Amino acid sequence: MSIKINIPLKLKIVSLLSTLLLGVVGFYLYYALNIFKEDKAADIYALTLSHSQSLQEQLENIIQTQTSLIDSLNRLSEAGTNLETVISNIVEENPTYLHLACLGPGDSLVESSKKDFEQFQLKENEITYLQNISSDFSSVERKNSSSPYLIFIKKINSLSCKVVSSLDILNSIVSTNEQLESYFINKQGNLFYNVSKKDMKQISHLSKSTLDKFSKRTGVTKLKIDAIETIIAYAPLKNSTIIAITEVAESNAFSAARLLIKKSLYYGIAILSFSIIIGILFAQKITQSLQNLTTSAEIIASGNFYQETAIVSNDEVGTLAKTFENMRLKIIQFMEEMKEKARLENEVKVAQLVQSSFFPEKLISQKNLSIFGAYEPASECGGDWWGYFEQKNKTTVIICDATGHGVPAALMTAAAHSTLNNIILDSKDKYISPSQVLSRLNKVVTMMQTTVQLTALVIEIDHETGELKYSNASHQPAYILRKDQTDTYSKENVIPLLGENYSRIGEKPNSEYADQTFQLLKSDIIVLYTDGILEFTNGEKSYNQRNFIKSLINSSQFKDVSEFTNGVIADFNQFRQKHPLQDDITFIGIYYSHNSENHTNSFLPGDISIIQNLQDVNNLSPNEDIIVSHLNNKQNIEHIILNKKTNHLIGANSLKLELELNLIDLYKEDPFAPTAVIFYQKEIVTNLEIPTITNEVIERIKKSDSSGINLPHVHLIIEELLSNAFYHLPSNLNHLRGVEIQSPDPIIITLEITQDYLNILIDSPSKESVKEQIVKSIFRGQSEKSPLQQNGGAGLGLYLIYEKAHQMWIIETNDRLGIRIVLERFSRNLHSEERITSFHYIKGNHNV
């Protein structure tokens, strides 16, 4: 499932870089432009003030020049100089003076004018004005004309003069900054002179208080004129009401600053855009590996571990991608290892089940003898094994212990079992003694050229005479428990068979073994065991021989050999306290009764009982028998082969005999009828689905109440039944194994679970009668315990199923075959293994 990425890492990096750059550039622009603006304001204020002061000084110089001129003329007049010539020369030679008139002592008038300026000659009223002015009087005024001029009137002593001079000289100080407007005003706010070339507006914006302020000192201020912020510099003339003014609109003054800000913003945007592009490329390089890593992670999350991760960088991200790639490869390796482990575990489980088939029935009842064996491996497969065979009135029992445990040791038990089978065949023609058994086993093991060796003990008991013959290949000695005069077993009467110990099996090819004898008495108990019991340690102390013998005496109170054996094992388990086994353990108890009259029913089970005309069974044919058997499974299969009419054989220790009998009625009416709520059901069309189905069923049982259910047995039964169903389809005539097989009609698996049992039903197509074929396959697998060297099986799977099942139902209709396996739920595994398997065959015409 793909996980949506809300904000890509690339966008985060670009956003971070852009925000950081924008913040830095923005702060720099704000800080730098603020400083520039403040500096620019200071420059503008200084410029306008300087300009006003320059105008002030210029006009003051002009006025000072006029004053100096009149003062010099006064001195000349007092000295008796003819002023007419002087004044005429001043006007002609100085372009500034347009007209000069002086009224001296005796009201003598001298005046001179430049050409075209004769209109300035004094009128009668002006002469009278000059005559009447007081001493030290001075007056300055501006006259408007096509050419601006200044009228200066001054009286010094007896000389009164009027000077008309041009103001064009003021234009020489006009600033090259066209944004500045300069002019002179008087204290009343009237325009005295406009220095700027622009049209001068009315000066009505200056209030009286402002003009008073301007007339007192030099300075700069900012006023709002017609809603426009304006910077105004002012400089009043000394001893005059005239004020020099320079003003500039603030927006014009800071136009350069605005231009700089604008250009700075353009540059900032350009830099930011360039940085974003670089950031995108940089982020692309950084995030490429992460993007590849994310894609690979999504692919792996979908279950595909075989997509390589692209690595495009050598930085930390690239290192992470390489680490992820290594992790992916390790996951693949781990998956392959897990597959192999699962395969091996499955094979080991099958091997464990196969190995368990090497052991005889736990309870063996013969004339004068009852034998009960207990076995528990330390791992999946063990290195202990025991078996027996019969020769006329003699029974031979062999117990082996391979060095170590696990699969290598288990292979030795397979060799021992195979050797025993060959000995059984040969014993029909000739007698084989215990020492000969060891010699033949030694030859087989040494030929295998393995480092694993066996200790072995073989005993032979004559049912009639009680002679015990034995041969020991470095194995633990057997014990004989014998009653004393009080008819009880005691520690003093525990007799070890301490005869000579010979070489281990497989130690050397030419080892020689000899037989030794011991005479048994009535009620003797023979004990065979492996050293896994004596050498076991529970973390604090070992079990040892003392505890073992004590347990033998305590358990000998039981009259049943199975209870005796279970008692010994129970004592051992109490000492064990759930600690794991360090080695396999095997214990065999043998009860010798000398004659059949001294045996209890438990030591010598009864035979087959025939049940006929039962009230609970309504639909049996007259020729059909229902039998209840106390014999073991092998003997029961032999009986069914020899007695073809037997379609219903029920184990004597069935939990609910009446229920089994009622099921016969039910299945006669409907061979595939359910007996409980269906727990699991599925149709299968190809044998490739078998492992998946098997694991799915096991997992479901685990999640439900699986108490009293042996899951490895369930796994084996489902896998073998489904495999056989596909291999024996009518369309699969060649019975090929290891290839895919498809069924034209689905094969149906159904499971029912109650508090008493687990019911497994495999329903498949069929075109042939199968009862005799299945029974013979079970018998063949039971006898040979190994597959045939051909594509088809030898019945080993069916035999294992029959051994582990508690009920096996063969259901045959006109076109379908059903095999129903019932596993009864026992509280103790021992009871489950002791259960004699029931066999049922139903034939009907029901179509599914």
ZANUBA-852990 format. One record per residue (C-alpha): x, y, z. Coordinates in pm, whole numbers, plus 50000, padded with zeros to 5 digits. Layout:
ZANUBA-852990
XYZ
...
//
This chain:
ZANUBA-852990
500005000050000
501465033549892
501625060150165
500745095250046
503455121650098
501715154050198
504785176650190
507735163749982
511195167450134
512295186649822
509625212749885
510645215250249
514305221150157
513455246949888
510995264250123
513565264950401
516295278850176
513905304450021
512585315650359
516085318350501
517375337450200
514295359650187
514685367650555
518385375650519
517915396750205
514845413750349
516625422250672
519645434950480
517525456650252
515535470350542
518625477750747
520765491250461
518015511850301
516955525750637
520525537650694
520645551150340
517355569250388
518515584750712
521805595050552
519985608250248
517645628550470
520635643950646
522155652750309
518925667850184
518455688150501
522075700350479
521725708050108
518585728550141
519955747150443
523225753750262
521355766649964
519255790350176
522315802550358
524075808250027
521125829149905
521165848050233
524875855250208
524605865549843
521805890049910
523605903050215
526715908150001
524685927949750
523195949150023
526625953150180
527975963849844
525265990449817
526006002450170
529746003850100
529086022749779
527016049549948
529536051450233
532376057749983
530286083849801
529666101050136
533366103150204
534006117049854
531296142449907
532736153750236
536136156550071
534706180149808
534946155849518
532676161249222
530206132049256
528716135348909
531746120948739
532146093349004
528516082548987
528546083448606
531636061148601
530156036948855
526976031948651
528786028348323
531486004848446
529465982348679
526795961348500
525015955548827
524055991748877
521146003448665
520656037548824
522436057749095
521106090549243
522486109849539
521116140949709
523976160249871
524326191450082
522196220049965
519896194449805
522206191449508
521086161449298
523466139249107
522136108948919
523136086448634
521216058448454
522096031548210
520586034147873
517006022447866
516696027148240
515996065148242
512646057748399
514446053848729
515386091048738
513996107349049
510596123349041
509636152949249
508076132049515
511116109049533
513426138949577
511226150749858
511386115550010
515186115650004
515296150050159
513106138950448
514736105950545
516716105550865
520346097250908
521426061050913
518216051150738
518366022550496
515616005850296
515625976950056
512835967849822
512345947549507
510615959949200
508935937948941
509785944048581
510905924248282
514315923448449
514215920648828
516065947549022
516745959449374
516135994649508
518376004349797
517906037749979
520466049150232
521236081850413
524646087650561
525206121050724
524146147450467
524216123750171
521056104450071
521336079549786
519066056749589
520666027249416
518856005749161
520805974049089
520085941948899
519325909849091
520465886848809
523575879849011
521475858749244
520805834548959
524435823948965
523925805449294
520925785149175
521525748049248
521915723748963
519305702949146
516185712648964
514045698349243
514975727849472
512865759249471
514565790849612
513105825049681
513195855049918
510235866950119
509755893950373
508395890050718
504905898350594
505025868150366
505325887650044
507565874549771
510715894749749
512515875649476
512105842049301
515495827249238
514175794849071
513315794448705
510075776248775
506815794348816
506525805149174
503345797049358
501735819349616
503405818949952
500115816850139
501105783950301
503415801150547
501585813050855
502505843951056
503915822951338
506015803651092
507335836050936
508185849151282
510105817051348
511915819651011
512905856051076
514645848151402
517145820851314
518465797851045
517065762551027
515295734350841
511795721250899
509195698950732
505745712250654
502765697750472
502015720150175
498895711749973
498945676950135
502545672150022
505285667650278
507855695050202
511325701550344
511935739350396
515315755750479
515225792150591
517935818450656
516945854450759
519135883450646
520855903450917
519315937050992
516585930250742
513095915650722
514055894850417
514285856950453
516045833250210
513895801750155
514785768449986
512155740949967
511875706949810
509045680949810
510015651050028
508865626849757
511205643649510
514025645649761
513885608149825
513295597549466
516835584349452
516215564149768
513025550249621
514855541849302
517545524349503
514915505349703
513155495649382
516345484049218
517365466149539
514035447849539
514615438149174
518095425749262
516695407949570
514005390649362
516605381149103
518935367249372
516035349149541
514905334049209
518425323149130
518795308649480
515485289849449
516685274649121
519985264949283
518025252449587
515785230849366
518805216049191
520545211249526
517415196049682
516995173849376
520485160249429
519925155649803
516485140049775
517145117649475
518545089949693
515795095149949
513225093749669
514745061549543
514855048849901
511175057649952
510215040149627
512195009349728
510605009450073
507115010549918
508024981949685
509364961549978
506234970150181
504184954949898
506094922449945
508624925249661
512124922649809
513884918049476
513824954149348
517294969649376
517715003849539
519305030149311
522185048849484
523105082849332
525125100349605
528115094549829
526935114950127
525015104050438
521865098950230
523795076749994
525185057650291
521615053150418
520565040250076
523485015850074
522565004450425
518954999750312
520134979850011
522264957850238
519234953350464
517124943250161
519694917550057
519884904150411
516084901750423
516164881550101
518894859950248
516904856350569
513754847450373
515644820950183
517094808050508
513634807950663
512254789250363
515044764250394
514534762850770
510794757650726
511504730550469
514004713850699
511674716950998
508894701450795
511194673650684
512394668851041
508774666551158
508084640450892
511334622950988
510234623951351
506944607851260
508724582551042
511184575051321
508324570551566
507054543451333
510314524651391
509224517551748
506914488351830
503544492251992
503994505052345
502184475152490
503134440752364
501314410652510
502584375752446
502434342452619
504004346652965
505304381352866
504024417152872
506264444552736
505744482252765
508154508252629
508454545952683
510574568952469
511214606452460
513834622952236
515914652952346
515384669352006
513144664451704
514844631851617
516504609551871
519294584551888
517534558752106
515654529251960
514224496252065
512524467651891
511674430951921
511044399451718
509824364451789
511334330351720
508964302151803
508574303552185
511274330052229
511044368052222
514144388952151
514264425652259
516974450152147
517674484952282
520194508952123
521654542852212
523554562351947
526244586652059
524664621252076
521204628751947
519534646651657
519504637451287
522894618951270
521924597251566
518454591751419
520034577851102
521674551251316
518274541451458
517014538051100
519934514951026
519194494751341
515504492151248
516324481350893
518754455451026
516074442051260
513644438350969
516224417550781
516854396851095
513104390751130
513004377350774
516044355250831
514764342651168
511974324250990
514534300750844
517164298951119
517704307551482
519464340651554
520964346051899
521474379752075
525224379551997
524454373451630
522064403151634
524894425351761
527364411351505
525024418151213
524234453151344
527954460251385
528654450351024
525944473750896
527114503551101
530824499151023
530014496950650
528364531250679
531794545850774
530324570951016
531734585151338
528444578251517
528504546251722
525884526651912
525684510152250
523264481052238
521814454152460
519974423652325
517984400052550
516154368352456
513444353352682
512204317952649
508494318852732
508434283152863
511734278753049
512314314753157
515894313853032
517174348652959
520024350452712
521714384152656
524684401152488
525884436252574
527734460652346
528854486052611
525254494452704
523754501053046
523164467553223
519644454253249
518014451353591
515984421753718
513404430353985
512614398954185
510144392954465
511404381854805
509854356955045
507214382455141
506074383754778
507224420054740
509924436754536
512764452054735
516014470454672
517994440454791
516464419154517
517404442254229
519794421654018
521934438853751
523024417753455
526714425153494
528024401753233
530894410153004
530594442252802
531774440552443
532804467552194
530374493952081
528514489051757
530524505751481
533724508451685
535584482251477
534434459151198
535744426651350
534204430051697
533134397051852
530124392452079
529084363252297
525864352652470
525394351052845
522464335753032
520314342853335
517374322953475
514144341853525
511614333353791
507884338453799
506874375353833
510374388453751
510424422953595
513184429953343
514194466653303
516034480252996
516954517052969
519384542052818
521854564153006
519824595652933
517834587853250
520744582453488
522874611253357
520114637253349
520814668853554
518084692953663
520514721453720
521414711354075
522064673954080
521904643453855
519184616953869
521784589053925
521384552053988
520134555354345
517034575354251
516464552653953
516434520354160
514284536954424
511764545854153
511824509954022
510924496254365
508214522354424
506594515354087
506764477654119
503654478754338
501604482554020
500404449453875
500154463953522
503434466653332
502234498653163
501484514653500
504874502853625
506634519653334
504524551253358
505264552753730
509024552253668
508694579553404
506464600153636
509134598953910
511754609653658
509604638653535
509024650153892
512794652053939
513164668153597
510874697853682
510324707553318
514044710953249
514984701652890
516464667552830
520204665752774
519904631952604
517204609052472
515564586152726
514164551152669
512694527952931
511324492752875
509524472153134
509074434453076
506884413253302
507524375453302
504564355153436
505714319953342
502164309253249
499084326853121
497044319753433
499114344353633
498544373953396
496024401653460
493824414553181
496044445153155
499154424153090
497404401552838
494674420652651
491704401852517
491124393052155
488524404651903
484864405152011
482204403251741
479134425051785
476044415051587
472414425851580
472944456151801
469814476151865
471674508851792
472734497351447
469804495151208
471244495450858
473894468250858
473654441150598
473254405550730
476784396750620
478444427450774
480234424951107
481024451551362
483904441651583
485524456651892
489244448951905
491784448152188
494614440251945
497164465351817
496824484251491
499034460951290
497044430551396
493784448551323
494864456950965
495854420650913
492394410151035
490644434050793
492724420550501
491854384650589
488204392250670
486874413150384
483374414750533
484644434850828
483734470750746
483624484251102
486424477051351
486264497851669
489204501551907
488354487352248
489434519552425
487204542352217
486044571852424
482434568452315
481584534952165
477894543652134
478714575351939
480754555751686
477914531151641
475424559451584
477734575051325
477514543051122
473734548651096
474214585351006
476794579250734
474744550950584
472034576450507
474384604550401
478074594750370
479224631150379
476834643650648
478324669050895
478364659051260
479044693851404
479354730351304
481884733651021
485094749451152
486874752150815
485994743150455
487704750450124
487804737949764
491204730249612
491964726149240
495764722649235
498254704149456
500374736049476
497834749449724
498454721349975
501214738250185
499214770650208
496004752550307
497824731250565
499484761150731
496234780750723
494364752850902
497094749351167
497074786951235
493294787151272
493374758051516
496114775751716
493924806851748
490994785751866
490944760752152
493694736352049
493954717852380
494094680152342
494914683151967
498324671751844
499074698251579
502034679551413
499694649851362
497054673051209
499704688150978
500824653550862
497274640450812
496054670250603
499184671550388
499224634050319
495464631050254
495434660450009
498564647949832
497064613049792
493794628249666
495644645949381
498024617349302
495094592949268
492754614449059
491104594848773
492744619348528
496204614948682
496884580048551
500674582448572
500654591848942
503454616748888
504894632949198
506734665849223
504754682848941
501634704148944
498374684548925
495024701148860
491694685348942
488764690648699
486434687648997
487394705249320
488794685349611
487044696849929
488604698050276
486254701950574
487084704450944
484694701051239
485834706951597
483924698851914
484984695452275
485434657752215
487114654651875
488594670151557
486994657051236
488984660450907
487184651350582
488834650850237
486254647249957
487694640049609
486634625749269
487004587849232
486174561348973
487334529449141
486814508149450
489374518249712
488824499250039
491074469649960
493664492449796
493864515450101
494024486950353
496824469950160
498704503150131
498504507650508
499734472150565
502594476550315
503664509450475
503414493450818
505614464450715
508264482450511
508214517650666
509954532250362
508824545250019
509104525049702
511754535149450
509214547749196
506874577249142
504064561549341
504174557449720
504334525549919
501554534750159
503944550450414
501804581850435
498564562650484
500244540850748
501424571550941
497924586250921
496384553651043
498864551751333
498164587451449
494394587051390
491784574851637
489134568251373
489574563350998
486454563650779
486624553450413
483544567550234
482894556149877
480024567149651
479414563049280
481764591749183
483364605049502
485834592749764
485894606250117
488474599150383
487404611050726
489984611451008
488814616851366
491264627551637
489764623951983
490784650352236
492644634152526
493874652852832
497094632252829
499204624752524
499904589952657
496234580552633
496134594352279
499004572152170
497484541452339
494184545952154
493514516751919
492554531051580
488984523951465
488454515551097
485144521450913
484124516450551
480904531450412
479684525550056
476674544449924
475204562149621
475144597449754
476134624249502
478034654449635
//
